Amino acid sequence: MQGTVEDVDVPSASDVLRRCRELVRPALVDAVGRLHPWTGEMAAYSLGWSDTAGTPEPGGSEGKGVRQALALLGAEAVGADAACAVPGAVAVELVHTFSLLHDDVMDADTLRRRRPAVWKAYGTGPAVLAGDALLARAVTGLAETPGHHAAAVRRLCDALNDLVAGQAEDLRFEHRPWDGPGAVGPEEYRSMAEGKTGALLGCALALGAVLGGAPEPTVAALDRAGRHLGLAFQAVDDILGIWGDPATTGKPVHADLHRGKKTHPVLAALAGGSRAARELGTLLASARPTDAAAAERVASLVEEAGGRAATRGEARRHLDAARDALRATPLTRTAARELDVLFAGLADRVM
């Protein structure tokens, strides 16, 4: 990895994301415009471009665009022009949006980015259909890309299989006990998180390298870096799911606790063996915290038992592993700096 973040003129993470969004936006608009008008309307709403009447919302929140940025930086990191990775960037952004539409249905989340989720705004069936349309468009668009399209489609499909497996485990975990033989172990949790979150982040970086013509060892190293980033990202999301500000997360406070999700802070707290951990285990075994007071008590015990600190540590370890994977790979100086800044910026949300 050539160059360091101490070099001059290093952009901020927000600058990197903004530059990449501006490069990808025309192609992303074109891809959504190729959908059926109704599914296209729902896609535009989910991306923050318009309201439910199809009226443009210039101030709408369209998300940070992390995955599309990783695709472009993956190409630049191997010495290619970012333009060659735009189809990959569009594909991963569409897949990410598809996954959010379906996640909100499965988790019964009513809010996304501080407004009604697509299934609440349009209905469950239409939201599922819009997600299906986005997935189909993502694969089709990538398959139509000249050059390394076959390898790129295989890479995307592998990530999709991992994503579905991770999401399946995440749902199954909700029905498993908090302790005893059937409890979720740390390695099971990491495997789930890598599939659910890490696979698409790794795929995004790797797709850029594939479309940029990089050799397989470089592609694999970037995929590995992205997967570690995904594990750090999921750890941060787990913290925000319990203690995040709804104005920032766009979701109700304690949403994960109310659903009884097996997240890293809770699992780490239960493993501590302290008085707080024992009280936490008793509370969780008796019933899911359905009211605000019960959820607040659970959150307090998780923090007292060290769950929040342990999850910060987990995020840092995987962020370090992601950076190590980049440093062990020959990459261009500018893209290497921007990736390093972007990785740090994503974890710094709660550090």
Secondary structure, DSSP 8 states (H G I E B T S, - for coil): --S-TTSSS---HHHHHHHHHHHHHHHHHHHHHTS-HHHHHHHHHHTTSB-TT--B-TT------HHHHHHHHHHHHTT--GGGGHHHHHHHHHHHHHHHHHHHHHHT--EETTEE-HHHHH-HHHHHHHHHHHHHHHHHHHHT-SSSHHHHHHHHHHHHHHHHHHHHHHHHHTTS-SSSTTS--HHHHHHHHIIIIIHHHHHHHHHHHHHTT--HHHHHHHHHHHHHHHHHHHHHHHHHHHH--HHHHSS-TTHHHHHT---HHHHHHHTT-SHHHHHHHHHHHH----SHHHHHHHHHHHHHTTHHHHHHHHHHHHHHHHHHHHHTS---HHHHHHHHHHHHHHHTTT-
